């Protein structure tokens, strides 16, 4: 009865909108603003929301942020006056600094090599989202529920300007950033917990060819003792770039290749683009034609556009029956032993077109409540709908495994379906430095699982850049070395022994930190908190942290400062330096640990398949009261048993009295049996670490020197 009443109230509210601008308060301090003339069928059901922000009652007069709707030259405009002294963030995958005040961003997904088009002001993804942080630490978020081509301006006001029909705006008010991230995730969907192997080091190139070369890369990673989990296959594994096929010469036996890699504890990720080669006799194109699954032009003809295979057809992923068909294509493909999927070129990128994509007036048919409309409406969500279908396919093929999908194109809310990377960056120090605010900004825009191509994708890299970027990149949520055809090799061993040592040391750090990192991903999946966070999240009232975008936080307890970043901001309090090696090489990031925290470290392993939490080093950094706490999340690393309680959440508590440090571990959640571990305590203070002897159990004492 209550649900029916809510639906009736929502219908009445939308009916009233045709007459005048209307605003409502939803549940839990979320305001919904409707412009006059709003047509729900042009926007709803929204791809952004998993929980519709229902309009329940009129907006109170004291609501802080108001939305003013207007029109100019046929464009629909929403203006929000945020007040003075507000720092703005978010806006998704864009270049530029972390703080977004005074920027103009175009929301129109494009293939943008080296970020050279329009200065990188629009790239492969669109996120119509702005978050604000006031001087008192209170936070707000603004969502333009609109997929049409639009811009965001963040000068004196926040302004959304759209080429489509009048759109609604959602405003969230919260007491702090953490609460705001939780609200964003509750509305737009939580990232699913990824498989543990996807958090390791990934090695990729366009292209490793033939399959023997892939095996050589695997052998070299193991011979050089570089911890790693994944090797990627770019488009040349295909037969003439036909998706869901294998080159009969270079990749004639994918089963054998994948088995070889699995034996060495490597997972494999293969690329699948949306463009289907237009060719009778090719099974994917035949099925697509027979089912009438492809996008059509404005006059109803089958659209063709050139991509890697030549002339291609493109699935209309707005249609549920097309997504279901696409999902069926993965079963036989994944049965060859493939572990993950890479959806690229899905803006969609099309060669030789005026905007490097399909015409704006192409038709998409929709379904399940989504009305038919032009590509101008559906362009920005093409990639999102593709990965939605791909995730469905991976679950159909392997229902007991967590899907891993990486997507180049996406939209606000797309974290529900895929991880992402920041596209075809440049092998240049400027792009290495730019990768920090880009990754942070995506995290603040609801996408925790993201990162750049380490070493840079376009043009030649060099040993110095690969060393610096790897030393930094191991703290990103997604860690992959990747470069393009026609450039020099940039694997860690491709330069000098010194570069190899730097990269190995950095990647060793990643794997030792894996228990902490996996716990952060569990937190992200539950709360929406970014894995990699801006420094202001350590203290959202400290104005000196608001613009810092070189140093950052990994989770809440570890501060990371690249060696090239001098005089960075530091949160208040005594964050002592945390050395992880006995000698410094001049490249590894400086780490500092939050007072009052405990960080679990694993023993070194060469892959997550070998990783064990039976033995742990617990890095303890007490606060002024001599206390410290930490968390450790463990599960099977894959599958969905954790949803039924097959996991272990362990609380770690430490107390320092005089010079006696006591540490206790106790299980607080989960049905996995309690364990007794081998534990070594590391007491962090004064820029050094005192280590205890290894002990067995769950309660430990350590007499400090």
N, C-alpha and C positions, 0 to 999 in steps of 0.2 A: 504493500500500500504506500509506504514512504517513497520507494523508488518511482512508483507511478506518479505520485504527487510532484516529485522533483521534475520528471519529464514534462508534466503539464505546465509547471511554472516556467520551465525553459522554453517551451513552445510559445507560451504567452509573451515571454520577454522578447523572443526573436520576432514575433508578429508585430510588437510595438515598435520595433526598430525601424520598420519601413517608414514610420512617420517622423521620428526625431532621434537625435543622438541619445543613447541610453547608457547608463552605467550601473553595475550591480556589484555587490560584495558576494564572493563565493565563500566556501568554507575555508577556515584557517588563514585569514588575512590575505586573500587573493582577490584582486579587483578585476572585473571584466568590463571592458569598454567597447560598446558597439556604435559604429557611425550610423548616421541616417542613411537609409537606402541599402543597408547591409543585406546581402543575399547569401544565406548559409550554404546553398548548393555550390557556390563558387569557391568555397573554402573547406567545407566540412563534408565528411569526417576529416578532421585534421590529421596529417601524418605526424605531427609533432607530439601529440598527447596520447598517453595511455590512460589517463584519467581526465575526463572532460571537466574543465573548470566551470561548473554549473553556476548560473546566476540565481541566487537564492533570495536576496533582499536588496533594497536600494542602497546605494553607496552612502556611508555616513558623511556628514558635512565636513568632518575634520580629517578626512583621508588626505594624506600628504601629497601624493602625486596625481595630478589630473592630466587627462589626455584631451587635446583639442584636435578635432578632425577638420580638414579643409580640402579644397581642390585647387589645382593650378595647372593650366595648359593640359587638361585631361588627365592629370596624375592625381592619385589619391594620397593625401598627406596626413600623418599623425605626428603631433608635436607634444613632447613631454618636457615641461620645465622642471629641471631636477634641483634647482636651488644653487646657492654658491658653496664653494669649498667641497665639492663632491668629486671624488676620483672615479673614473669610469674604466671598466674592463670588459672582457668578453669580446663579442663580435666574431668569434670563430677563427677559421684558418686564414690569417692574413699576415702580411709582413708588417714591420714597424715595431715600436716599443710596446712593452707590456701595458702601460697606461694608455688608454685609447682616447683621452680628451683631445678634441680638435682634429679628429680624423674624418675621412669620408670613405666609406666602403661600399663597393658594388656587390650585390648578391646575384651573381650570374656565373655559374660554374664553368670554368674553361680549362683547357689544357694550356699550361703556362710554363714552358721550359725555362729554367733559370730565373723564373719569376720576372721575365723581361717584358711582359705585356702590362701596360698601364701601371708600371711601377710596383707590381705585385699587390695592387689594391683589391683585386679579386683573383682567387685561385680556384682550386678544385672543389671547394665545398662552400656551403652557405649556412650561416647560423644567425637568424634574425633575433638576436639576443644581446642585450646590454645589461651589465650589472654595475651597480653604483655602491660606493663605500663612503659614508659620511664621516666627518671628523670625529664623531662620538662612537664610531664603530658599528652603527646600525647599517644595514645593507638592504638593497632592493634590486629586483630584477625586472626587466621589461622584455616581453615577447611580442613580436608582431606575427600574428598567426596568418601567415601569407607566404605562399610558395612562388608567387609571380615575381618577375624581374623587379627588383627594388634596390634602393640605396639606404644606408644608415649614415647620418651625420651626427657627430658628437661635439658640436661647438658649445655655444651657450646653452642650447637645448639639445635633447635627443630627438632627432627627426627621422622618421621612416617615410620614404617617398616611393610609391609603387605605380607601375604601368598597368596593373590589373584593377579589378573592382574594389570597392571600399572593403576594408578588412578590419577585424577586431584586434584589440590590444589587451594583453594580460599583464598586470603589474603585481609583483609579489613583494611584500614587506616582511622583513625579519630583523631580529635583534643583532645578528652577526652573520659573518660569511658562511660559517659552518651550517647554520640553520638554512641559509639561502640555498646552498648546494644540495642539501637534503630535499628542500621543497622542489627544486628544479628536477631532481631525479625522480621524485614521487610523481610529478606531472608528466615528464617526458620519457620516463622509463629508466630502469637501472641496467647498467652493463651486466651481462651475465658473467659469472666467474669463468675466466678462460682456463684452458688446460695449462698445467704447470710448465710444460715444455715450451710453450709460446713465450715465456718470460725470459728464456735464455738468450744466448748470442746466436744471431742469424747471419749466414753468409750467402751473398747473392751477387749476380752479375747478369747484365744483358750482353752476352749470353754465355753460359757454360755449355759448350757443345763439342763433341757428342757426349753420350752418356759416360764414356770412358773418362772424359774430362771431369765430369761430376764426381766420379769415384776418386780421381786424383785429388780433387779439392778436399774430399772427406779424409783421405789418407793423410794429406798434409796438415789438416787441422789436428788430427790425432798425433801425428809425428812431432809436431811443434808444441804439443801439450797446451793447446788453446781450448779452454772449455767452450763447448758449443753444442747446440741442439738441433739446428735447422739449416738445410740447404734448399735453395729456391730454384725453380725452373721457370725461366722467362719464355717468351713466345716461340723461340726456335725449336722447342721440343715437339711442336705440332707438325702435322703434315700440311705444308702449304698454308700455315696459319689458320687452319680450320679448327675451331674450338672443339674440344672433346675428342681429338684425334692425336695420334703420335706419329712422328716422322719415321717412316719405315727404314730409313738408313741410320740416322743418328740415335733414335730412341725406339729401336725395333722391339725391345723387350722391357717395358716399364716394370713388370713384375720383378724381373731379375735386378734391375737397378734399385728399386725401392727395398727389396729384400737385403741387398748389399748394404744400403745405408742404415736400415733398421738394425742389422747385426752390429753396427758400430755405434748404436744409440743415436742415430740421426733421424729426425722427422723430415718429411718432404712437403713443400708447398708449391703448387703448380698454378700458373696463370690461366684465367678464363676471362676473355673480353666479351662485351655484349654483341659485337658485330659478327653476324653469321654470313659466311661466304655465300653469295647468290649463285648457286650452282645446282642444277638438277642432278639427282643421283647422290648428292651429299645428304646424309640422313637427317642432320639437324635442319637444313634448309627445307628438305622435303616435308618433314613433320610440321615445321612452322608455316609453310604455305598451305598444307592440307588443313591445318587447324585454323587458318586465318589469324595467326598470332602476331603478325608483324605490324609495325607502325605504318600508317598511310599518310599520303600528302593531303593537302586541304581539299583537293578535288577527288579524293577517294582512291587514288592509285597507290600501288605498293611503292613505298619510299626505298630508294637505294642511295647509299653513300659509301665513299671509298675509305677503307681503313687498311690494315696490314694485308689482308687477303685480296684486296681489290674491291670490287663492288660487293656491298654487304646489305643485308636486311637486319632490322633491329627489333627485338621483341618489345611489345607494348606491355611493360611491367605494371602499368596501372590496372590491368585486368587480372582478377584472381585466377581465372582459368589459364592464363599465360604463365603466371608465377608457378602454378601447380605443374604445368608441363615442363617448365624450366627445371623444376626440382627433380623431375624424373630422370633428367639427363645425367645427373651426378652418380647414380647408383653404380653403373658399370665402370665409370671413370674412377671413382674412389676405390672400387674393388681391386684395382691394380696395386693397392698399397699406399695410395696418396693420403696424406694426413691433413692437409689444409689447402685452402683455395685463396687465390689472389685475384680479385676483380679490379681490373685496370681499364683505362680508356672509357670509363663509364660516366663521363659528364653529360652526354656522350661526346667523345672527340671524333670528329669526322674530317678527313683531309679535303682541302680545296673548297670548303664552304666559307661564305663571308665571315661568319663568326666561329669557324672551326667546329660547328655542331650542326644539327639538323635545322631546317627552317622553322621559324617561330610559329608558322601557321600549320605545321603538321598536326595531325589529329591523334589524340589518345582517347580510348573509349571508356576507361574507368570500369566501375563495377563495385558491388558491395556498398552502395550508397555514394560512391564517388561518381559525379556526373562527367560526361565526356567534355573535352575541352582542348584548347590548342597547346602546342609544345611550350608556348610562352608561360603557361601555368605549370606545366609538369617538368620542365627542363631541370630545375634545381633539385627535384626529388627523383630523377631518373636513376641515379646511382644508388640512392637509398632503397628504392623499390627493387633494384637488381639484387642487392645484398640481402634484402628480405627474402627474396625467392631462393637465393643461394643457400642461406641458412636453413631454409625449409628443406632444400635438397640434401645438405650434409646430414641433417637429422634423419631424413628418410633413408639415406645410405648407411649411416652408422648411428642408430638410435641410442646406443649406450656410450657414445663418446661426445665430449664437449666440442662443438664446432669451433674451428679457428678460421676466420675470414679476414683478409686485409683488403680495404677498399680505398681507392684514390678519391672517389667522389662520394659525398654524403651530405646530410642535412641535419638540422637540429632534431635530436631524438634518434639519430642513426646509430648511436652507441648501443642500441638494443640488438643490433644485427652484426656489427663488424668493428674491428679495430681500424686504425688509419695511420697513414704516414703523410708527411708534408710535401709529397710530390717531388717533381724533378728539380731539386735544388742544384746549386753550383758548387764545384770544388774550389772554394775560396774562403779565406778566413772570415770575411764579412758574413757569409752564409752560415758558417759554424757558429758565430756569435748570435746571429739572428735566430738560430734554431732554439735557443733558450726561451725567449719570449713567445715564439710561435707555439712551442710545446706547452708552455704554461697557459697561454690563451685558450688553446683547445681544451685543456683540462678545466678551465674556468667556464667553458661553454658546454660542459656536460659530457665531454669525451675523454675519460681517464686514460684510455689505452692508445697512445700515439707516440710518434717520434719521427725524427728526420732520417734521411739516408746518411749514415756516418761516412765521412770522407768526401761526400758530395757526389752527385750523379752525373752532372754535365761537365765536360772537359776533363783535362788531366789533373789528378791530385798529385801530391808529393808526400814524401815520408814525414816531413815535419807536420803537415796538416793532418795526416792520418793518425799520427801519434797524439797530437793535441785533441783531435775530435774523438778518438776512441777513449782517451782518458776522461773526457767529459761525457761521452754518449752512453757509457755503461750505467749512468744514473737516470737515463730517460726510461719511461715505461716500456717502450718498444725499442729494441737494440738490433739494428741491422746495418752491415756494411754492404753498399750497393753502388755500382757505377755502370755507365752505358757502354755501348759498342764503340769501337774506334778509339778508346782511351787506354792508357796504360793500366796494368794490373794494380789494384790497391788492397789486396789482401794483406793482413798483418806482416807476412813474411816477404812481401814483394819489394821491400826496400833494403834496409840495413839490419844487422843483428840488434842494434840499439833500438830501432823502431819496433822490431818484433818483441823485444823485452818489455818495452813500454806498454804495448797493446796487451801482451800476455798478463802483465801485472794488473792492468785495469780490468780485464775480463775476469781474472781471478777474484778481484774484489766483488764483482757482480755476483758471482756464484757463492762466495762466502756470505754475502748479504741476502741470499735468496730466501731464507726463512722470514726475515724482516720484510722483504719485498712482497712475498706471497701473502703475508698478513695484511699488507697495505692494499693489495688487490681485493682481498676479501672485504676489507673496510669500504673500498670504492664501490663494490657491487651492492653493499648494503646501504650506504649513506650518500653516495654520489660524490664524496670527497675526492679531489684529484690525488693521484699517486705522487706526482711531481707538483710542488706547490710554490707559489710566490712567497717571499719572505714575510710579507705583511700578514700571512696566516699565522705566524708565530705570535703576533700581537696586533690585532686589527685596529687598535687605537694609536699605535705608534706611527705618526705621519712620516717619519724618516725612512720607513720601509716601503712606502707606497709606490715609488718609482724604480725600485731595485729590480733589474731584470738580467743580471749576469750571475750573481749568486742566487741560490734557490734552496728549497727544502725538498728532501726525499722523505715523504711522510711528514710526521710532526716532530721527529726526534733527531733528524740528521741534516745538518746544513752543509751544502756543497758549494765550494768556491773554486772555479777554474783558475789555473795558474796565471792565465793571461788577464784575469780580471783583478785589477788592483783597487784598493781603497773602496771596497764594497760596503754597503750598509750591514750592520750586525744587530740582531735583536738584543734588547736589554737583558742583563743577567750575564753570568759567567758561563759561556758556552766553550768548554775547553777543546783544544785541538785533539783530534783522534787519529794518531798514526797507526796504520795497519801493517806497515813494513818496517824493518829495522833500519833501512836506508832509503832516502828519497832520491828519485831520479830526475826531479825538476819538471815532470809532466803531470804526475798524478794530482787530482783535485785535492785541495785541502778540505778535510772533513772536520766538523765540529758537532759535538753531541749536546743535546738539550739537557740542562740540569734537571734531575728528577726522572730520568728515563733509563730504561734497560733495552738494549738492542741485541737480539739473538743472532749469532753467526754460526754457519755450518763449517764443517771441515771441507777442504777443497775437493771438488769432484770435477770430472771432465764432461759431465752432462747432468741434467736434472734426473735422468734415469738412475744415476749412481748416487744422487744426493741423499743423505741420511740426516735425520734429526735425532737419531739415537745418541749422538754426541754433539754437544753445543758449547760454544763459548758465549758467555753472557757478559756484554759490556755494560758496566754499571756506572752511571754518572749521577751522584746524589745531589739533591738541592740543598738549600741553606739549612733545612731542618733535618738533613741526613737521611732523606727518603728518596726512593726511586721505584717506579713501576713500569712494567712492559707487558706486551701481549705476544702470544705465539699461536698462529692458526695452522692446523695441519689437517689434511684429508688425503684421499687416494691420488690426488694429482690429476685425475681425469674422471670422466663419468659423472653421474648425478646422485651418487649415494649421499653426498653431503646434504642434499635437500631433505633426506629422510633422517638426518642426524648422524650420518657416518662421517664425523669429523671430531677434532679435539681442539678446544679453545683453552689455552693455558694462560693463567695470570702469573706474572713474575713480580715479586715484591722484595725489595732490598732495604735494609736499615743499617746505618752506620752509627755505632755508639763508641765514643773514644776512637780506638783504632780497630775495633772488631766489626767486620762487615758480615751480616747474615743475609742469606738469600733463600727464599722459598718459592717453589713452583707448585701450583695446584690447579687442577682442572676445574673450569667454571661452566663449561657447556660442551655438548656433543656426546655421542654414544660410543665413540672409539675408546677402547680400554685405556686406562691410565698406564703410564710407563715410568720406569725408573731409568734415568739417563746417566751417561757419563758427562759431567759438566766441568768446565773450567771457568772461573770468574776472572774477568778483566776489570780492574778498577781504574776509571778514567779520571784523571785530575792533573792539572798543571802541564798539559801538553804531552803527557806520557801515560802508559798503561802498565799497571802492576798486575801480573798474572798469578793465580793460585795454581796449585797442583790439580790434576784431574781427580774428580771424586764421583762416586756413584750415588744416586739417590735423588731426592727432591728437596732436601734442605741442607744448606751448606753454610759453613763459617770460614772466614778468611781473615787472618790477622795481618793487617797492613804494616808495612815497614815505616 
